[in-house]
Amino acid sequence: MRLAESPTRPPFYALDTRSLAAARIALGSLLLLDLALRAFDLRAHYTDDGVLPRALIPPGTWDVGWSLHRLGGGSGFEAALFAIHALFALAMLLGWRTFWTTVGTALLTISLHARNPLIRDGQDDFIRVLLIWAILLPWGARGSLDARGGKAWHPLGIPSGPLLTAPAAAGFVAQLVVVYWSSAVAKLESTWWRSGDALSLALSIGRYETPLGQWLLRFPDALHVMSYAAVGFELLAPLLVLAGPRPRWRLAMVGAFWGFHLSVGAMLRLGLFAPIAMAGWTALLPGTVWPARTEVTTAGAPGPARATRVGWAVVAPLIALIVLFNARYLWPRGIRLEPVGVAARTLGLQQYWSVFSPPYWTQGAMVDGWFSIEGSRAGGHTLELLTGGEPSATRPVMGSDRFSNRRWRHWAAAMMEDWPRGSVQRRTVEDARQATLRWWCGDWNRRQGVERVEVARLVWMRQRLRHPEDVPERKVLAQGVCEPEPVATVR
């Protein structure tokens, strides 16, 4: 049964089902790309032979709810889960059994992100929460194998026309708005942004450096203005949603967010964050950008009134959940609702949008430097295992180039984090440093053969942020003797 279209003016959160189909295809493609990139480091990042064995993450810690990846620690097990994940994502992208493959894709994405929380970042949170909200959306109603075969179906109903005004559309739009308003509130709480120095400081952090960002550092006054403009954009631009589905306003809004993320992505090395955000906003494109299409045949949906009641019964608590979860860390001294955290972690809706917005009490907010892994041979000669050359006390020209990808850069940042003494996080990081040494020792010695290293050290070369002229302070985070054979896999 099809859901009837409302004869009144559509609500501000109305979405065109063709735009939803485009968002589904874009997010599915990005998820497949992300899985392919992760697969290069499958053994290092996701097995018990790697840098974070399962035993180092006790259940219920690190904001992790659950993970199927914790059921096995070997390369074969992880490869199988990756393959299943990719098959679900591909089926979702193509729109085959769209509701069920979206559910499977979302659950496997929650599981993947929970396996190694030390490499999870805003990019992961964004694609995960969008996929979870998409479970409630009939985004297989157009541009899908289901629609082509006349089998488009969703338990909350399929709209008979191109416009979706169901409660799930309100939830999806609310999630997008929460991302930017939460980010803006975090910025207003941070001295980085209140002073106008935020972009200059962010562009100076080694692991995010880009050629454009380094060039822009020559213009501090312009960056000062751009910092305030970024806060203003995140506060005001989401209000354009209230203009409703009017084509000109919607197109202008989506274009503004696309431009915003393209600009930030060019200045800072943020992985897939920009295209993921752009894919999310694609769902709000007006119907005028698409050619007219014929109606779609649907199967077995509940009636409009019942579907709307059920939809709001599901969506309203989820909107409240994401608002309260963000409030928990944006106002940490005012709100302590542990059930909110438990529910969000269980559903995979935990999310943090305070990147580049350290509060004034954060230690180390003005510290930068670079990460080094040193290996010593039997004769005493020392190598830099990341580059294969000699260790250097000179700041790298481009700090973000020291690692092969974003996951390793994020991992290095996690290894440098100084958590409070006695905390679970501190114990995990200290143990993970030793696991990292074992991994790099084993990986280097397997690849190099005769040029084996016997002792390895994780070294943090510290400098004041935005002071590359400082003589770096050398801090050894961990050191140990390389084992003669790889560590046995725990199965």
C-alpha positions in Angstrom: 0.0 0.0 0.0 1.2 3.5 -0.8 1.3 6.3 1.6 -1.0 9.1 0.5 0.5 12.5 -0.3 -0.6 15.4 1.9 -2.8 18.0 0.1 -1.4 20.8 2.3 2.0 22.5 2.0 4.7 20.0 2.6 6.6 20.3 6.0 10.1 21.8 6.1 11.7 18.4 6.4 10.1 16.9 3.3 12.6 15.0 1.1 12.4 14.0 -2.5 12.7 10.2 -2.9 15.0 10.6 -6.0 17.4 12.7 -3.9 17.2 10.0 -1.2 18.2 7.4 -3.8 21.2 9.6 -4.8 22.2 9.8 -1.2 21.9 6.0 -0.8 24.1 5.4 -3.8 26.7 8.0 -2.7 26.9 6.7 0.9 27.0 3.1 -0.3 29.9 3.9 -2.6 31.8 5.8 0.1 31.3 2.9 2.5 32.7 0.5 0.0 35.7 2.8 -0.6 36.2 3.0 3.2 36.2 -0.7 3.5 38.7 -1.1 0.7 41.0 1.4 2.3 40.7 -0.3 5.7 41.4 -3.7 4.2 45.0 -2.7 3.4 45.6 -2.6 7.2 43.2 -5.4 8.2 45.7 -7.4 10.1 47.3 -4.4 11.8 44.1 -2.7 12.9 41.6 -5.5 13.5 43.3 -8.7 14.5 44.9 -9.9 17.8 48.3 -9.9 16.0 48.0 -6.1 15.4 48.2 -2.9 17.4 45.0 -3.4 19.5 44.2 -7.0 20.5 40.6 -7.5 21.7 41.7 -8.0 25.3 42.9 -4.4 25.5 39.4 -3.0 25.1 37.3 -4.3 28.1 33.5 -4.5 27.3 31.6 -1.3 28.0 34.7 1.0 27.8 35.8 3.5 25.2 32.2 4.4 24.4 31.8 1.0 22.7 28.5 -0.8 22.9 29.0 -4.1 21.1 30.9 -5.6 18.1 30.7 -8.8 16.1 34.4 -8.3 15.4 35.1 -9.2 19.0 34.0 -12.8 18.4 37.3 -13.6 16.6 40.8 -12.3 16.4 42.3 -13.9 13.3 42.8 -12.5 9.8 40.5 -15.0 8.2 37.6 -14.1 10.6 38.1 -10.4 9.9 38.4 -10.9 6.2 35.1 -12.8 6.2 33.3 -10.0 8.1 34.8 -7.4 5.7 33.5 -9.4 2.7 30.0 -9.7 4.2 30.0 -6.0 5.1 30.9 -5.1 1.5 28.2 -7.4 0.1 25.6 -5.8 2.2 26.8 -2.3 1.3 26.8 -3.2 -2.4 23.3 -4.6 -2.2 22.1 -1.4 -0.4 23.8 0.7 -3.1 22.0 -1.2 -5.8 18.7 -1.1 -3.9 18.2 -4.8 -3.7 16.0 -5.7 -0.7 16.9 -2.2 0.4 15.3 -2.1 3.9 17.0 -5.3 5.0 20.4 -4.6 3.4 20.4 -1.2 5.0 19.7 -2.8 8.4 22.6 -5.2 7.8 24.9 -2.5 6.5 24.2 -0.3 9.5 24.7 -3.1 12.0 28.0 -4.2 10.5 29.2 -0.6 10.4 28.5 -0.2 14.1 30.4 -3.4 14.7 33.4 -2.3 12.6 33.7 1.1 14.3 33.5 -0.6 17.8 36.4 -3.0 17.1 39.1 -0.4 17.2 37.9 2.8 18.8 41.4 4.3 18.8 41.1 4.9 15.0 37.4 6.0 15.0 36.8 9.7 14.2 34.2 12.1 13.0 34.2 10.6 9.5 33.1 7.3 11.0 30.5 8.9 13.3 28.9 10.8 10.3 28.5 7.8 8.0 27.3 5.5 10.8 24.6 7.8 12.2 23.3 8.6 8.6 23.1 4.9 7.9 21.2 4.3 11.1 18.6 7.0 10.3 18.4 5.6 6.8 16.9 2.4 8.2 13.8 4.4 8.8 13.7 5.9 5.3 12.2 4.3 2.2 15.3 5.3 0.2 14.8 2.3 -2.1 11.6 3.8 -3.5 13.5 5.2 -6.5 16.7 4.4 -8.4 16.8 0.8 -7.1 16.5 -2.8 -8.2 13.5 -3.0 -5.9 11.7 -0.1 -7.7 12.5 -1.5 -11.1 11.0 -4.8 -10.2 7.9 -3.2 -8.6 9.0 -4.5 -5.2 9.9 -1.4 -3.3 8.9 -1.9 0.3 9.5 -0.4 3.7 7.7 -1.4 7.0 6.7 2.3 7.5 5.4 2.7 4.0 6.4 4.0 0.6 5.2 7.4 -0.7 3.0 7.3 -3.8 4.7 10.4 -5.2 8.2 11.7 -5.2 7.9 13.7 -1.9 8.4 12.0 1.4 6.9 13.7 4.4 7.1 10.8 6.9 8.5 11.3 10.4 11.7 9.5 9.4 12.5 12.4 7.1 12.3 14.7 10.1 14.7 12.5 12.0 17.2 12.4 9.2 17.1 16.2 8.8 17.3 16.7 12.6 20.5 14.6 12.7 22.1 16.7 10.0 21.2 19.9 11.9 22.5 18.5 15.2 25.9 17.9 13.6 26.4 21.6 12.8 24.7 23.1 15.8 26.6 20.8 18.2 29.9 21.7 16.4 29.0 25.4 16.7 28.3 25.2 20.4 31.6 23.4 21.0 33.3 26.2 19.0 31.7 28.9 21.1 32.9 27.1 24.2 36.5 26.9 23.0 39.1 29.7 23.3 40.5 28.7 19.9 37.4 30.0 18.2 36.5 32.8 20.5 40.0 34.3 19.9 39.7 33.8 16.1 42.9 31.7 16.0 41.2 28.4 15.4 41.9 27.9 11.7 45.5 29.1 12.1 46.0 26.6 14.9 44.2 23.7 13.1 46.2 24.2 9.9 49.4 24.0 12.0 48.6 20.5 13.4 51.1 18.2 11.6 48.8 15.3 10.9 46.2 17.5 9.2 48.6 19.5 7.0 48.0 20.1 3.3 49.9 22.3 0.8 46.9 24.7 0.6 46.7 24.9 4.4 50.4 25.7 4.8 50.1 28.4 2.1 47.1 29.9 3.9 49.1 30.3 7.1 50.8 33.2 5.4 47.6 35.2 5.8 46.7 35.2 9.5 44.3 38.1 9.2 42.2 36.3 6.6 42.2 33.1 8.7 41.0 35.1 11.6 38.0 36.3 9.7 37.4 32.8 8.2 37.4 31.3 11.8 34.5 33.6 12.8 32.8 33.0 9.5 32.9 29.2 10.0 31.1 29.5 13.4 28.5 31.8 11.9 27.9 29.4 9.0 27.4 26.4 11.3 25.0 28.4 13.5 22.9 30.0 10.7 23.1 27.8 7.6 21.0 25.0 9.1 18.2 27.5 9.5 17.7 27.4 5.8 16.1 24.0 6.3 13.1 25.8 7.8 12.4 27.4 4.4 11.0 24.0 3.4 11.3 22.1 0.2 11.1 25.2 -2.0 13.5 24.4 -4.9 15.6 27.6 -4.9 16.2 27.6 -1.1 16.9 23.9 -1.0 19.4 24.1 -3.9 21.1 27.1 -2.4 21.4 25.4 1.0 22.8 22.1 -0.4 25.2 24.1 -2.5 26.4 26.1 0.5 27.1 23.0 2.6 28.8 21.3 -0.4 31.0 24.4 -0.8 31.7 24.6 2.9 32.9 21.0 3.1 34.9 21.2 -0.1 36.8 24.2 1.3 37.5 22.7 4.6 38.5 19.4 3.0 41.0 21.2 0.8 42.6 23.0 3.8 42.8 20.1 6.1 43.5 16.4 5.5 40.2 14.9 6.8 39.9 11.7 4.8 36.3 11.0 3.6 34.6 13.5 5.9 33.8 16.0 3.2 32.3 13.6 0.7 30.3 11.8 3.4 28.8 15.1 4.6 28.1 16.1 1.0 26.3 12.7 0.4 24.2 13.4 3.5 23.1 16.8 2.2 22.4 15.3 -1.2 19.2 13.8 0.3 17.9 17.4 0.6 18.3 18.3 -3.1 15.0 19.6 -4.5 13.0 17.5 -6.9 13.5 20.0 -9.7 17.1 18.7 -10.3 15.7 15.4 -11.4 13.8 14.4 -14.5 10.2 13.4 -14.1 9.7 9.7 -13.4 6.8 7.3 -13.4 5.2 6.1 -10.2 6.6 3.1 -8.4 4.8 0.0 -7.5 4.9 -0.9 -3.8 4.1 -3.9 -1.7 2.6 -4.4 1.7 3.0 -1.1 3.5 0.7 -0.1 6.5 -1.9 2.6 6.1 -0.9 6.3 6.3 -2.3 7.0 9.7 -0.8 4.0 11.4 2.5 4.5 9.6 2.7 8.1 10.8 1.9 7.2 14.4 4.4 4.4 14.5 6.9 6.6 12.7 6.7 9.4 15.3 6.8 6.9 18.1 10.2 5.7 16.9 11.6 9.0 15.6 10.7 11.4 18.4 12.7 9.4 21.1 15.6 9.0 18.7 15.8 12.8 18.1 15.6 13.4 21.9 18.4 10.8 22.3 20.9 12.4 19.9 20.2 15.9 21.3 20.7 14.7 24.9 23.8 12.7 24.0 25.4 15.8 22.4 24.4 17.8 25.4 26.2 15.4 27.7 29.6 16.3 26.4 28.9 19.9 25.2 27.9 20.8 28.8 29.8 18.2 30.8 29.3 19.9 34.2 25.6 20.3 33.8 24.1 17.1 32.4 24.9 13.5 33.5 22.4 11.1 32.0 24.1 7.7 31.8 21.1 5.9 30.4 21.4 8.2 27.4 25.0 7.2 26.8 24.1 3.5 27.1 21.2 3.8 24.7 23.3 5.7 22.2 26.2 3.3 22.3 23.9 0.3 21.9 22.2 1.8 18.9 25.5 3.2 17.4 24.3 6.8 17.7 27.2 8.0 19.8 28.6 11.0 18.1 31.1 13.9 18.7 31.3 17.0 16.7 33.9 19.1 18.7 36.9 18.6 16.4 39.4 21.4 16.6 37.4 22.9 19.5 39.4 21.9 22.7 37.8 23.4 25.8 40.0 25.6 28.0 40.7 22.9 30.5 42.1 20.4 28.0 45.7 19.6 28.6 48.0 19.5 25.6 45.7 21.6 23.3 48.6 23.8 22.4 51.1 20.9 21.8 52.1 19.5 18.5 55.0 17.5 17.0 55.5 14.3 15.2 55.5 10.6 15.9 58.6 8.4 15.3 59.2 4.6 15.5 62.8 3.9 15.9 64.5 0.5 15.5 68.0 -0.5 16.6 70.0 -3.2 14.9 72.4 -5.5 16.6 75.4 -3.3 15.8 73.7 -0.3 17.4 72.6 1.4 14.1 69.2 3.1 14.5 66.6 3.4 11.7 63.3 5.3 11.4 60.8 2.5 10.7 58.2 4.8 9.2 60.4 6.2 6.5 63.3 3.6 6.3 65.8 6.4 6.8 67.7 8.0 9.7 65.9 9.4 12.7 65.8 13.2 12.6 65.2 16.0 15.1 64.0 18.3 12.3 60.3 18.8 11.8 59.0 17.0 8.7 58.0 19.3 5.8 54.5 17.8 5.7 53.7 15.9 8.9 50.7 14.2 7.4 52.9 12.4 4.9 54.7 10.3 7.5 52.0 7.7 7.5 50.4 5.9 4.6 46.8 6.8 5.4 44.5 8.6 7.7 43.9 5.6 10.0 47.6 5.4 10.9 47.7 9.2 11.5 44.8 8.9 13.8 46.4 6.0 15.5 49.6 8.0 16.1 47.5 10.8 17.7 45.9 8.2 20.0 49.3 6.9 21.1 50.3 10.4 22.1 47.2 11.0 24.2 48.0 11.5 28.0 44.9 10.1 29.8 44.5 10.6 33.6 46.3 8.1 35.8 44.3 5.1 36.8 41.8 5.4 34.0 40.8 2.5 31.7 41.8 4.7 28.7 45.3 5.2 30.1 45.8 1.5 30.6 44.5 0.7 27.1 46.8 3.3 25.5 49.9 2.1 27.4 49.2 -1.6 26.5 48.5 -0.5 22.9 51.9 1.2 22.7 53.5 -2.1 23.5 51.3 -3.9 20.9 52.2 -1.2 18.4 55.9 -1.9 19.0 55.4 -5.7 18.5 53.5 -5.0 15.3 56.1 -2.7 13.8 59.0 -4.9 14.9 57.4 -8.0 13.3 56.2 -6.2 10.2 59.7 -4.6 9.6 61.6 -7.8 10.2 59.3 -9.8 8.0 59.8 -7.4 5.1 63.5 -6.6 5.6 64.9 -10.0 6.4 68.6 -9.5 7.0 68.2 -5.9 8.2 66.3 -6.9 11.3 65.9 -4.6 14.3 66.2 -5.9 17.8 65.0 -3.0 19.9 62.2 -0.6 19.0 61.0 2.7 20.6 57.9 4.8 20.1 59.0 8.4 20.3 57.0 11.6 20.5 58.9 14.7 19.3 57.0 17.5 21.0 56.8 21.2 20.1 54.5 24.0 20.9 51.7 24.2 18.4 52.4 26.9 15.8 56.1 27.1 16.8 57.9 24.9 14.3 61.1 26.7 15.1 61.2 25.2 18.6 63.8 22.6 19.4 61.7 19.5 19.8 61.4 17.7 23.2 62.1 14.0 22.7 59.7 11.8 24.7 60.0 8.0 24.6 56.4 6.6 24.9 57.4 2.9 25.0 60.3 0.7 24.2 61.0 -3.0 24.1 62.9 -5.9 22.6 61.6 -7.2 19.3 60.4 -10.8 19.5 62.1 -13.2 17.2 58.8 -14.5 15.8 55.4 -12.8 15.3 53.0 -12.9 18.2 50.6 -15.9 18.1 47.1 -15.0 17.1 44.5 -15.5 19.8 41.5 -17.3 18.3 
